[in-house]
Amino acid sequence: MAYDFKQFKVHTNDIKEWLKKELASIRTGRASVALLDGVKVNFYGSHTPLAQTASIVSEDARTLRINPYDKTQAKNIEKALVDANLGVSVVMNDAGIRVIFPELTAERREVLVKQAHKKLEEARISIRKERDEVWNDIQKQEKDGKISEDEKFRGKDEMQKIVDETQKQFEQMTQTKESEIKS
């Protein structure tokens, strides 16, 4: 009986989705709604994601407009945006809140590239941790007599192929983001 990698593949896909989300939250030359995903607003005493407290639309390449569902919470939203330290200008008026993204400097682009590589490394660490857990499980099953020694090594090879393919996808995602940042 060969080892079942179904759960391992689910975990690798979860890590891939996490990395995709994290890379999307790193700012490139354009203003993106995804950049505000990590912002939490003190909304009636609980920390709520910004997207649940207001509508967010892109006005142009460098500006987002935030229209609070409850106008009385505009100050809290403004405070959350300032506290998030995104390197943006926040302007509040009667129509809502405008978030203006400045042009990226060469220095800031390098910082963002480093941030992308840091996220890549976190994803690599997570995938290695999952790989180690699966390998320990395969060894345990062989020790318990559930799989043969040959199946153990076939399982190890199959597991490594999955890890290598996932790592390649991680690299490609990060390189794409890096080229977006630098352009």
Number of C-alpha atoms within 10 A of each C-alpha: 7 13 18 11 14 8 10 18 16 11 16 20 14 12 20 21 12 14 22 17 14 18 24 17 17 18 22 23 16 18 21 22 18 16 18 21 15 14 19 21 26 17 17 9 7 9 12 14 16 22 18 13 21 20 14 21 15 16 14 12 12 16 21 21 22 25 19 21 12 10 14 9 17 23 15 15 25 20 14 17 23 16 12 15 10 14 13 17 14 17 12 15 8 8 11 16 22 22 23 19 21 14 12 16 10 11 8 13 19 15 12 21 22 13 16 24 18 12 19 22 15 14 20 20 12 15 22 14 12 18 20 12 13 20 18 12 14 23 20 14 16 17 13 10 10 16 18 16 15 11 16 22 15 14 21 17 12 14 18 14 12 16 20 13 11 20 19 12 13 21 16 12 17 20 15 12 22 21 11 15 21 15 9
